[in-house]
Amino acid sequence: MEYLNLYMLTFNCARTPIDVDQFAVHLFDALPKSANNFEPPELIVLYLQEIAPIAYAFLGGSYLTPYFNRFDRAVGQAVAKRWDTNYVNVVTENNGMTGLLVYARSDVTDKVSWIDTAQVGVGFLDMGNKGAVGARLGYMTNELGGGTMDMTFIAAHLAPMEYAFEQRNGDWRSIVERLVFARQRTSRKSIDAGNNSEERRALLRDSTEYTGRDDQLGMFVPTTYLFVGGDLNYRTSNAGPKENDHIRFPRPNTDPTSPTHYSQLLKEDQLIREMKKSRCFQGLSEAPIDFPPTYKYTSPSAGNEEWKWASRRWPSWCDRILYLDTPSWMPGLPGVKPHVYDALPVFSSSDHRPVALSISIPLKSIQVPDDDGELADDVRLAAPFQIDPDWERKRNAARTREVIVGIVAYLGMTWEGNGLLIATTIGILGAWFVLQSFLTV
């Protein structure tokens, strides 16, 4: 059985451009340590949250280019230090402050036959300060007669605060209901047309085939592998810490039986609890967590240094990567194989640690079952929530609000916007004085 190797990473950027060199050094920390010559993964997927200040994120386009370009450079540097190959950016998408980047190894880009994208906001008034962005792509297999394996990648950012776990569950429901792959699909011809990542990026955004309303598909479809990564924001308590609770915060190098070992907090993890009760992320799995909480750090720490936690937040595993395993109706098809699931070091630009997952999936297309009567409970065939018939109107209305908020934030909260506003004001006043001088002559 052939496998496709994926390397995925989720990171809350805290609205700050990443340090390219620092990010590149640690990018592949979650590759198997025992395999020095581990083959470079076919795909690298980055799930990003708070990629830029709200003004740039809501306006999008060229305002986000400097932020995304830093990730392109970091991936290039990290790959060059480890392997004699390179990667091509095939997806660069965002929904407000949440971003998704997909890189394909240069020798397999011709196997990516099509790409489709979708966005949904679940923040204030459904805007993209919180929400999700997704990409679904077809990857050609080596099966006799041809075949395509479908993969869906979803970057998500849910509601914050310890008490808001029910709101996070509601955010998940809204994402399932309104993240719809419906309007456009990038063809193989469009993907092949570019000679470098910048050209390809533009083509993937603009050169599309419209497939019509009959192609509306949600996150859960019978033929796809699904991966969800992001700052899901589930905490280890339903209320914020009290005055002396920081005494129980995790400490490095403690025995697993100690009350200050991080595994004690994991027992209270909201996401594990809510998933067991089928209240969110129905049908998805997660590799075992064997790393300390990823939030909230007040400053970088490494090695044997004391972990520096913010005293007003419970240390929690906010940053997660989940996946949908091989469907039960494919006899003989192996399951998804997680290799390493780990947190990267604390970076000085964020109070979150990045989390990465190295994983392999069988390189074989998933077929729709002939008789799905006995499989009605499978999430691929029966999504936990139905597509909202009003999803498109809601998304368009939210996008209009984002542009308005983005313009206001740009003018009021950025140096460029302040300069433009001052120049415009001076221009208007100057024109008024000139007009007044003519009228008084």
N, C-alpha and C positions, 0 to 999 in steps of 0.2 A: 504494500500500500504506500503510495506517495503521499507526502504531507506538504502543506504550505506553512511556512514559518512566519509568524507575525511578532512584531515587537511594538508594544503599545505603552504609552506614558500619559498620565494625567497630571496637570499642574495648574494651580491657581497663581497667576502671575502678579496679583495684587496691583494691577493697573500700571505696572512698571516694566520697561524694557528689560529683557534678560541680559545677564552678563554672558556673552557668547562663549568666551573661553571657559568659564566655570561650568556652564551647562554642558559644553562639549566633553569636558573631562569625565563627567559622571553620567552621561546620557545612557551608556550601555552597562551600567552597574548591575542590572538585573538579568544579564545574559548568564547562562550556566557557567559557573566558575571552573568546573572540571573539564570543560571542552575548550582548550586553548585555541583550537582551529575551528571553532563553531562557525558553520556556514552563515554568511550574512543573511538576515531574514529577507524574504521577498518583499514584504511590506513593513513600513514603519508608520505608526499612527499616533498623532499627538492630539490629545483632548485638552483644550485650554479654556480657562475661565478667567474673567477679569483681565482680558488681554490688553486693555488700554483704558485711559480715562473715558468717562461716559460720553463726552463730546465727540471724540474720535471714533469710539465704538459705534455710536448711534448713526453717525454720518457715514461711516464705512469707507469703502473704496480706497483711494490713495492715502487717506488719513491713517489707515491701518497698515499700509505697506511697510513702513519702517519697523513695525513690531513683528510682522510675519517674516520679514527678511532676516531678522536676527535668528529666528529658528532655522531658516534655510541654511544660514552660515554655520550654525552650531551643528546641524546634522552633517553638513559637508565636512567639517573639521573632525567630528567624532568618527565618521566612516573612514576618512583618509588615514587616521592613526591606527586603524584596526584591520582594514581590508583593502585589497587592490580592486576597488570597484567604485561606483558612484550611484546616486539615486536621483530620480526625477520627481519633482512635485506634480502630482496629478490631481490633488484636491486642495483648494484653499477656500474655505467657506466660513462665514460667521453669522451668528444671529445676535445682534447687539454685542454684548460683552463676552459671549461664548464663541470659541473658535474651534475649527477642526482642520487638521493638516494630514494629508496622506502622501507618503513617498513610496514609489515603486522602484525596486532595483532596476538599473538601466537595461539589463539583459532580459527582463520579463515585462517591460512596459507594453510590448505588443500583445501580451496575454490579457491585458485589461480591455475588454471589448466594449464596455459602456459604463457610464456613471450617471447617477441621478442624485439630486440633493433635495433637502427639505429643511424648514426652519419653523420654530414656534417659540413664542414668548410666554412666560408664566409669571413675570414680575408685575410691578405696579401697572394697572390697566393693561395687562397682557403684553407689556413691553419687554424688551430683551435685556434688562438688567439681570434677569434670571430667565432661564429657558433652555432650549436645546437646538442643536444643529446636527443634521445627519447626512451621511453619504452612503448610497447603496451602489455597489459595483459588481460587474460580472467578470469573473476570472476564468479564462479558458483552460479546461483540463486536457489530459492526454488520453481520455477515454476513446475507445473505438467509435467511430461515427461522430466524434466531437461531443462537446458538452461544455456547459458553463456553470461554475460554482458561484453562487451569489453570496455576498457578504454585506452586512449593514453595520455601519459604525455610527454611534450616537454620542456626541459630547453634550453633557448636561450640567446644569448648575441650579440647585434647588434652594428653597428658603432656609435662612440661617436661624440661629438661636436654639438652645436646648429644648425649650417647651414646644417648639413648632413641628414636632414629628408628624402630626396629623396634616399640617399644611404641606409638608414634604410629600406625604402620601398623595395628597390632592394634586400637587405639582406633577407627580408621576402620572396620575390619571389624565391630567390635561395634555401631557406630552403624548401619551398613547392615543388620545382622542384627536389631537390636532397636528401632530407631526405626520404630514401626508406627502408621499412621493407621487406627484400627480401631473405636473405640468411639462416637464422637459427631461430629456435624456441625451447625454453627450455620446455621440457615436464614435466608433473606432476610427473613422476617417478624421474626425475632429481631433482626437487624441494624437494621431500620427502626424498631424500637420505642423506642429511646432518643433523647433530644433533646440530650444532651451527652455528652462523652467519658467521664465517670465512669459515667453510667447505661449507656452502650453497653458499657463494659468489663465491668461486672457481667453484663450480658445475654450477652455473648459467652462468658463463663465458665460460665454456669449454664443458659441457655435452649438446650437441645439436642434434636436428634432422634436417637434411637438407631437405628443402621442395621444392627446385627447382626454376627455373626461372619463372614458372607460378604463383608464389605466390608474385610477386612484388606488393607492396601496398604503396601508399603514406600516407600522414598525414590524408587526408580526405577519409573516407570510410563510406558506409551507416550504418554500425552496431556499430560505436564507439562513446563514449563520448570523447571529446578532451579538454585537459587543457594545456595551454601554460603559463609558468612563466619564468621570468628572468629580467635581466637588459636590457630592450628594448631601453633605452637611448633616448626616445623622450623627448624633452625639452619644455619650455614655451616661447621660442622666437626663431626666425630664425637667430638671430645674438647674439653674446656675449654682456654682459652688458657694457654700456659706463661708464664714470668716476663717475657720480653721481647716476647711476641707483640703487646702493645698498640702497639708501634711501627708495626705494619701496619694498625691500625684506620683506618677511613675518615676523611678530612679534608675540610672544605669547600673548594670552589673549586680543586680539583686537576684536572690534565689526565686524561682517561680512560685514558691509557696509564700513568699513575703507579700504582705498587703500592698507594698509599693512596687511590685512587679507589674508590668503593663498588662499581662494576661488577666489579672484580676479585674481590670477595667473592661476588658473585652467581653466579660460575662454580661455586662450591662449595655452592650452595643445595641442601639435602637434599630439599626438596619437589619441585623441578624434576627432580632425579635420580630420586627414587622414582616420580614420575608417569610419567616416560619408560620406566621398567621395569615399569609397570602394577602396582605394589605398593600403590598407594593412589589414591583419588580418580579411579578409572577412568572414562574418557570425558569428564571435565570439562576446561575450558579456563580460561586466565587471560590477561587483558590484559597487554601488555608492562610490565615494571617499570622505571620511569625515576625512581625516588626512592630516597633512602638507606635503610638499615636502620631498622626501626621499634622495635627493642629491643636493648640495654637502656640507657636513659639514666639518669644519676644526678641531673640537674637540668635545668630548662628551658634551651633555647638557640634562638636565632633569627638570621636574617640571616647575617652573616659571622662570627658567633661560633663558637668552637671547639665541635664536637660533644663532649659530655661523656659518655663511655661508661664503664660499669662494667667494671673491669679483669678481673674473673673470669668474664665471659661474652663470647663472640664476638658482635659486632654482627650481627644477623640480621633477616630479614624474617619475623617470627613471625606478623604480622597480615595475612591474605589474604582475598580474595573471589574465588571460583571460580564458573563457570557451565557449564551444559549447553547446547550450541548447538542450532540448529534441526535436527530429525531429517532424515536423508538421504532418507526415503521421501515427503517433501512437495515434489514438483517445483515449481519456481517460487516457493517461499516463501523470502524473503531470510533471511540469517543474523542472529544477534544482533549488535547494533552497540555496542561499547564506545566511549564518547566520551573520558572522562578517568578515569584510575586514578592516584590520588595519595595521599600521606600528608599529614595535617594537622600543624600545629605540635605541639611537645611541650607538654603541659599539666602544670602543677605537681603535680597530684594523682596522676600515674601515671608509670611508667617505660616505658610504651609510647606510640608515636604512633598516633592513630587513622588508619585507612585508608578512603578513600571511592572509590566507583565510580559514575560516571554512565553509564547504559546504556539502550538502546532495544531492544524486542523486537517482532516483527511481531504486530499485533493480529488474530490469526486462530487459531481453534481447531485443535489438532493432532488428526488423525484416526488411529485404529488402522489399520495397514496391512492390506490384504486378505490378502496372502500374506507371512508373516514368515519363510518358510523361508530366503530369501537374506539375511535381515537378522539372523540369529541372533546375530551378534557385537555388535549394537547394544546399548549398555548399558541403553537404555530397555526393551528387550524381554527382555534376559537380564542381570539384575543380577549384579554380580561375586560376591555372596554371597546365599544364600537366607535368608528370614526364619526366625529361631530360633523353633521351635514353643513354646518355654518362655519367650518374651519377657515375657508378662504376669505370670507368677508371679515372675520375677526382678525386674521393675520394682516390683511391690507389696512384695516383701520389702525391696528397697533403700529404698523410700519409708518403710517402718516404721523402718528403721535411721536414716534421715535425721531423722525426727521425734525419736527418742531422742537422737541426737547434738545436734540443735538445742536441745532442752530443756536438756541438760547444759551446752552452750556458753552458752546464754542465762543460766543461773543462775550459771555460774562466770566468764564472760568479759565481761559487760555490767554497767553501773551499775544498770540497772533490775533485772536478775536478782539482782545482789548485794543490792540493797535488799529485794527480795522474799524472798530466802533469809534475810537477817538478821531481817526482820519475822516470818517464819514461825517461825524458831528462837526468837525472843523470845516469840512467842505460845505455842509449845509449852511452853517453860520456865515461863511465867507460869501456864499452865493446870495444869502439874505441881505448882507451889508452892501454888496454890489448893486443888488436890485433896489435897495433903499436909496442909494446915492443917485441912481438914474431917476427915481421917482421924485426926488427933491430938487433936481436941477431945474 
